[in-house]
Every structure is written in C-alpha cells, then in structure tokens.
C-alpha cells in the first residue's frame, strides 16, 4: 500500500469518525450514519490494499 493510499484511507476514516460524533451531538441520524459508512468504506479499502500488498 502506498503512503498516499494510507493517508487517504486514514483521512476518510477520521472524517467518518468526526461526522459520526457531530451527528450524535446534534441528533442528526443521517450524518451519524454517513460517518459510519465512511469509516466502513475506509476499512474495506484498507483490507483490499493489505491483500494486494500480501500478493506482491
């Protein structure tokens, strides 16, 4: 996994966590769900990149 990919995934995960917290504080269920989705997406990308690295 390249450094750029790792940074993008980390940023997406952090943004997702922030959205989830803000959604929780403001009682905005849509924003909270969007944050969880962003975190899940970042996690899936990380797993995919780790698999690619394993087979290199």
Biopython code that builds the backbone (N, CA, C, O; Angstrom):
import numpy as np
from Bio.PDB.StructureBuilder import StructureBuilder

atoms = [
    (1, "UNK", "N", (0.849, -1.166, 0.000)),
    (1, "UNK", "CA", (0.000, 0.000, 0.000)),
    (1, "UNK", "C", (0.894, 1.229, 0.000)),
    (1, "UNK", "O", (1.819, 1.337, 0.805)),
    (2, "UNK", "N", (0.619, 2.126, -0.883)),
    (2, "UNK", "CA", (1.446, 3.326, -0.944)),
    (2, "UNK", "C", (1.092, 4.278, 0.197)),
    (2, "UNK", "O", (0.023, 4.203, 0.802)),
    (3, "UNK", "N", (2.025, 5.162, 0.455)),
    (3, "UNK", "CA", (1.815, 6.151, 1.514)),
    (3, "UNK", "C", (0.587, 7.009, 1.233)),
    (3, "UNK", "O", (-0.166, 7.337, 2.150)),
    (4, "UNK", "N", (0.385, 7.371, -0.026)),
    (4, "UNK", "CA", (-0.751, 8.217, -0.401)),
    (4, "UNK", "C", (-2.067, 7.499, -0.118)),
    (4, "UNK", "O", (-3.005, 8.095, 0.411)),
    (5, "UNK", "N", (-2.130, 6.216, -0.473)),
    (5, "UNK", "CA", (-3.345, 5.442, -0.213)),
    (5, "UNK", "C", (-3.622, 5.335, 1.278)),
    (5, "UNK", "O", (-4.766, 5.465, 1.715)),
    (6, "UNK", "N", (-2.569, 5.096, 2.060)),
    (6, "UNK", "CA", (-2.736, 5.004, 3.516)),
    (6, "UNK", "C", (-3.250, 6.322, 4.080)),
    (6, "UNK", "O", (-4.122, 6.337, 4.948)),
    (7, "UNK", "N", (-2.702, 7.429, 3.580)),
    (7, "UNK", "CA", (-3.125, 8.747, 4.060)),
    (7, "UNK", "C", (-4.576, 9.026, 3.690)),
    (7, "UNK", "O", (-5.334, 9.558, 4.501)),
    (8, "UNK", "N", (-4.963, 8.670, 2.472)),
    (8, "UNK", "CA", (-6.352, 8.879, 2.041)),
    (8, "UNK", "C", (-7.319, 8.058, 2.894)),
    (8, "UNK", "O", (-8.369, 8.550, 3.309)),
    (9, "UNK", "N", (-6.952, 6.805, 3.149)),
    (9, "UNK", "CA", (-7.813, 5.951, 3.964)),
    (9, "UNK", "C", (-7.915, 6.464, 5.398)),
    (9, "UNK", "O", (-8.992, 6.446, 5.994)),
    (10, "UNK", "N", (-6.797, 6.919, 5.944)),
    (10, "UNK", "CA", (-6.804, 7.462, 7.302)),
    (10, "UNK", "C", (-7.643, 8.732, 7.379)),
    (10, "UNK", "O", (-8.369, 8.947, 8.350)),
    (11, "UNK", "N", (-7.541, 9.566, 6.356)),
    (11, "UNK", "CA", (-8.332, 10.802, 6.320)),
    (11, "UNK", "C", (-9.819, 10.490, 6.209)),
    (11, "UNK", "O", (-10.641, 11.125, 6.869)),
    (12, "UNK", "N", (-10.165, 9.511, 5.373)),
    (12, "UNK", "CA", (-11.568, 9.134, 5.221)),
    (12, "UNK", "C", (-12.124, 8.563, 6.528)),
    (12, "UNK", "O", (-13.264, 8.839, 6.902)),
    (13, "UNK", "N", (-11.311, 7.770, 7.208)),
    (13, "UNK", "CA", (-11.726, 7.205, 8.489)),
    (13, "UNK", "C", (-11.916, 8.308, 9.533)),
    (13, "UNK", "O", (-12.902, 8.309, 10.270)),
    (14, "UNK", "N", (-10.973, 9.240, 9.589)),
    (14, "UNK", "CA", (-11.067, 10.338, 10.560)),
    (14, "UNK", "C", (-12.282, 11.219, 10.270)),
    (14, "UNK", "O", (-12.984, 11.638, 11.191)),
    (15, "UNK", "N", (-12.525, 11.496, 9.001)),
    (15, "UNK", "CA", (-13.689, 12.301, 8.630)),
    (15, "UNK", "C", (-14.979, 11.574, 9.013)),
    (15, "UNK", "O", (-15.933, 12.191, 9.487)),
    (16, "UNK", "N", (-14.996, 10.273, 8.805)),
    (16, "UNK", "CA", (-16.163, 9.478, 9.179)),
    (16, "UNK", "C", (-16.416, 9.513, 10.674)),
    (16, "UNK", "O", (-17.561, 9.623, 11.113)),
    (17, "UNK", "N", (-15.352, 9.418, 11.453)),
    (17, "UNK", "CA", (-15.496, 9.477, 12.912)),
    (17, "UNK", "C", (-16.018, 10.843, 13.343)),
    (17, "UNK", "O", (-16.868, 10.941, 14.227)),
    (18, "UNK", "N", (-15.501, 11.896, 12.711)),
    (18, "UNK", "CA", (-15.947, 13.250, 13.043)),
    (18, "UNK", "C", (-17.426, 13.426, 12.704)),
    (18, "UNK", "O", (-18.186, 13.993, 13.491)),
    (19, "UNK", "N", (-17.828, 12.940, 11.535)),
    (19, "UNK", "CA", (-19.237, 13.044, 11.136)),
    (19, "UNK", "C", (-20.128, 12.295, 12.124)),
    (19, "UNK", "O", (-21.202, 12.769, 12.492)),
    (20, "UNK", "N", (-19.668, 11.125, 12.544)),
    (20, "UNK", "CA", (-20.460, 10.329, 13.481)),
    (20, "UNK", "C", (-20.635, 11.068, 14.807)),
    (20, "UNK", "O", (-21.731, 11.090, 15.366)),
    (21, "UNK", "N", (-19.561, 11.672, 15.310)),
    (21, "UNK", "CA", (-19.628, 12.396, 16.577)),
    (21, "UNK", "C", (-20.542, 13.613, 16.453)),
    (21, "UNK", "O", (-21.386, 13.853, 17.316)),
    (22, "UNK", "N", (-20.369, 14.381, 15.373)),
    (22, "UNK", "CA", (-21.210, 15.568, 15.172)),
    (22, "UNK", "C", (-22.669, 15.157, 15.019)),
    (22, "UNK", "O", (-23.560, 15.808, 15.565)),
    (23, "UNK", "N", (-22.914, 14.085, 14.282)),
    (23, "UNK", "CA", (-24.278, 13.590, 14.125)),
    (23, "UNK", "C", (-24.886, 13.154, 15.441)),
    (23, "UNK", "O", (-26.076, 13.352, 15.683)),
    (24, "UNK", "N", (-24.069, 12.563, 16.287)),
    (24, "UNK", "CA", (-24.537, 12.129, 17.603)),
    (24, "UNK", "C", (-24.855, 13.341, 18.487)),
    (24, "UNK", "O", (-25.881, 13.373, 19.166)),
    (25, "UNK", "N", (-23.969, 14.327, 18.469)),
    (25, "UNK", "CA", (-24.159, 15.524, 19.294)),
    (25, "UNK", "C", (-25.394, 16.308, 18.857)),
    (25, "UNK", "O", (-26.162, 16.790, 19.690)),
    (26, "UNK", "N", (-25.576, 16.430, 17.549)),
    (26, "UNK", "CA", (-26.689, 17.232, 17.016)),
    (26, "UNK", "C", (-27.958, 16.406, 16.821)),
    (26, "UNK", "O", (-28.980, 16.923, 16.369)),
    (27, "UNK", "N", (-27.886, 15.143, 17.159)),
    (27, "UNK", "CA", (-29.008, 14.212, 16.984)),
    (27, "UNK", "C", (-29.437, 14.133, 15.516)),
    (27, "UNK", "O", (-30.624, 14.040, 15.203)),
    (28, "UNK", "N", (-28.442, 14.173, 14.626)),
    (28, "UNK", "CA", (-28.674, 14.058, 13.191)),
    (28, "UNK", "C", (-28.335, 12.625, 12.789)),
    (28, "UNK", "O", (-27.168, 12.278, 12.604)),
    (29, "UNK", "N", (-29.371, 11.805, 12.657)),
    (29, "UNK", "CA", (-29.166, 10.386, 12.376)),
    (29, "UNK", "C", (-28.551, 10.155, 11.001)),
    (29, "UNK", "O", (-27.769, 9.220, 10.824)),
    (30, "UNK", "N", (-28.893, 10.994, 10.028)),
    (30, "UNK", "CA", (-28.334, 10.843, 8.684)),
    (30, "UNK", "C", (-26.824, 11.094, 8.680)),
    (30, "UNK", "O", (-26.071, 10.341, 8.063)),
    (31, "UNK", "N", (-26.386, 12.144, 9.364)),
    (31, "UNK", "CA", (-24.963, 12.460, 9.418)),
    (31, "UNK", "C", (-24.203, 11.368, 10.177)),
    (31, "UNK", "O", (-23.096, 10.991, 9.793)),
    (32, "UNK", "N", (-24.797, 10.876, 11.232)),
    (32, "UNK", "CA", (-24.177, 9.803, 12.012)),
    (32, "UNK", "C", (-24.023, 8.545, 11.148)),
    (32, "UNK", "O", (-22.977, 7.897, 11.178)),
    (33, "UNK", "N", (-25.048, 8.204, 10.392)),
    (33, "UNK", "CA", (-24.996, 7.040, 9.512)),
    (33, "UNK", "C", (-23.968, 7.247, 8.394)),
    (33, "UNK", "O", (-23.257, 6.314, 8.022)),
    (34, "UNK", "N", (-23.894, 8.460, 7.866)),
    (34, "UNK", "CA", (-22.920, 8.763, 6.823)),
    (34, "UNK", "C", (-21.501, 8.590, 7.360)),
    (34, "UNK", "O", (-20.625, 8.084, 6.658)),
    (35, "UNK", "N", (-21.279, 9.004, 8.585)),
    (35, "UNK", "CA", (-19.975, 8.837, 9.212)),
    (35, "UNK", "C", (-19.598, 7.375, 9.362)),
    (35, "UNK", "O", (-18.458, 6.992, 9.099)),
    (36, "UNK", "N", (-20.542, 6.567, 9.780)),
    (36, "UNK", "CA", (-20.277, 5.133, 9.921)),
    (36, "UNK", "C", (-19.987, 4.502, 8.565)),
    (36, "UNK", "O", (-19.132, 3.624, 8.452)),
    (37, "UNK", "N", (-20.703, 4.954, 7.536)),
    (37, "UNK", "CA", (-20.478, 4.451, 6.184)),
    (37, "UNK", "C", (-19.077, 4.809, 5.709)),
    (37, "UNK", "O", (-18.383, 3.974, 5.128)),
    (38, "UNK", "N", (-18.659, 6.045, 5.953)),
    (38, "UNK", "CA", (-17.316, 6.476, 5.560)),
    (38, "UNK", "C", (-16.247, 5.631, 6.257)),
    (38, "UNK", "O", (-15.258, 5.242, 5.636)),
    (39, "UNK", "N", (-16.445, 5.352, 7.529)),
    (39, "UNK", "CA", (-15.485, 4.540, 8.276)),
    (39, "UNK", "C", (-15.434, 3.119, 7.714)),
    (39, "UNK", "O", (-14.358, 2.536, 7.579)),
    (40, "UNK", "N", (-16.585, 2.576, 7.394)),
    (40, "UNK", "CA", (-16.634, 1.231, 6.826)),
    (40, "UNK", "C", (-15.953, 1.164, 5.474)),
    (40, "UNK", "O", (-15.235, 0.209, 5.174)),
    (41, "UNK", "N", (-16.180, 2.172, 4.670)),
    (41, "UNK", "CA", (-15.558, 2.238, 3.353)),
    (41, "UNK", "C", (-14.037, 2.307, 3.473)),
    (41, "UNK", "O", (-13.322, 1.628, 2.737)),
    (42, "UNK", "N", (-13.552, 3.116, 4.387)),
    (42, "UNK", "CA", (-12.107, 3.235, 4.598)),
    (42, "UNK", "C", (-11.530, 1.900, 5.061)),
    (42, "UNK", "O", (-10.438, 1.514, 4.644)),
    (43, "UNK", "N", (-12.252, 1.209, 5.908)),
    (43, "UNK", "CA", (-11.791, -0.091, 6.401)),
    (43, "UNK", "C", (-11.708, -1.129, 5.295)),
    (43, "UNK", "O", (-10.758, -1.908, 5.234)),
    (44, "UNK", "N", (-12.696, -1.137, 4.430)),
    (44, "UNK", "CA", (-12.706, -2.086, 3.317)),
    (44, "UNK", "C", (-11.543, -1.796, 2.369)),
    (44, "UNK", "O", (-10.879, -2.715, 1.890)),
    (45, "UNK", "N", (-11.304, -0.510, 2.105)),
    (45, "UNK", "CA", (-10.186, -0.136, 1.230)),
    (45, "UNK", "C", (-8.859, -0.561, 1.842)),
    (45, "UNK", "O", (-7.965, -1.029, 1.137)),
    (46, "UNK", "N", (-8.736, -0.397, 3.143)),
    (46, "UNK", "CA", (-7.501, -0.783, 3.827)),
    (46, "UNK", "C", (-7.280, -2.284, 3.713)),
    (46, "UNK", "O", (-6.162, -2.726, 3.447)),
    (47, "UNK", "N", (-8.306, -3.054, 3.907)),
    (47, "UNK", "CA", (-8.205, -4.510, 3.794)),
    (47, "UNK", "C", (-7.804, -4.899, 2.373)),
    (47, "UNK", "O", (-6.948, -5.761, 2.179)),
    (48, "UNK", "N", (-8.426, -4.261, 1.381)),
    (48, "UNK", "CA", (-8.094, -4.553, -0.013)),
    (48, "UNK", "C", (-6.649, -4.238, -0.331)),
    (48, "UNK", "O", (-5.979, -5.015, -1.011)),
    (49, "UNK", "N", (-6.163, -3.115, 0.148)),
    (49, "UNK", "CA", (-4.766, -2.747, -0.089)),
    (49, "UNK", "C", (-3.822, -3.721, 0.621)),
    (49, "UNK", "O", (-2.774, -4.075, 0.081)),
    (50, "UNK", "N", (-4.190, -4.151, 1.817)),
    (50, "UNK", "CA", (-3.345, -5.124, 2.539)),
    (50, "UNK", "C", (-3.274, -6.457, 1.790)),
    (50, "UNK", "O", (-2.227, -7.102, 1.756)),
    (51, "UNK", "N", (-4.385, -6.858, 1.199)),
    (51, "UNK", "CA", (-4.401, -8.105, 0.417)),
    (51, "UNK", "C", (-3.496, -7.956, -0.811)),
    (51, "UNK", "O", (-2.731, -8.863, -1.142)),
    (52, "UNK", "N", (-3.591, -6.804, -1.480)),
    (52, "UNK", "CA", (-2.730, -6.572, -2.647)),
    (52, "UNK", "C", (-1.260, -6.606, -2.239)),
    (52, "UNK", "O", (-0.427, -7.172, -2.947)),
    (53, "UNK", "N", (-0.941, -5.996, -1.092)),
    (53, "UNK", "CA", (0.448, -5.984, -0.616)),
    (53, "UNK", "C", (0.945, -7.402, -0.320)),
    (53, "UNK", "O", (2.110, -7.723, -0.557)),
    (54, "UNK", "N", (0.064, -8.229, 0.191)),
    (54, "UNK", "CA", (0.436, -9.597, 0.542)),
    (54, "UNK", "C", (0.858, -10.380, -0.698)),
    (54, "UNK", "O", (1.786, -11.187, -0.635)),
    (55, "UNK", "N", (0.191, -10.151, -1.812)),
    (55, "UNK", "CA", (0.465, -10.918, -3.028)),
    (55, "UNK", "C", (1.507, -10.281, -3.939)),
    (55, "UNK", "O", (1.737, -10.766, -5.047)),
    (56, "UNK", "N", (2.132, -9.212, -3.494)),
    (56, "UNK", "CA", (3.188, -8.583, -4.296)),
    (56, "UNK", "C", (4.496, -9.293, -4.092)),
    (56, "UNK", "O", (5.505, -8.910, -4.683)),
]
sb = StructureBuilder()
sb.init_structure("model")
sb.init_model(0)
sb.init_chain("A")
sb.init_seg("    ")
for serial, (resi, resn, name, xyz) in enumerate(atoms, 1):
    if name == "N":
        sb.init_residue(resn, " ", resi, " ")
    sb.init_atom(name, np.array(xyz, "f"), 0.0, 1.0, " ", f" {name:<3s}", serial, name[0])
structure = sb.get_structure()
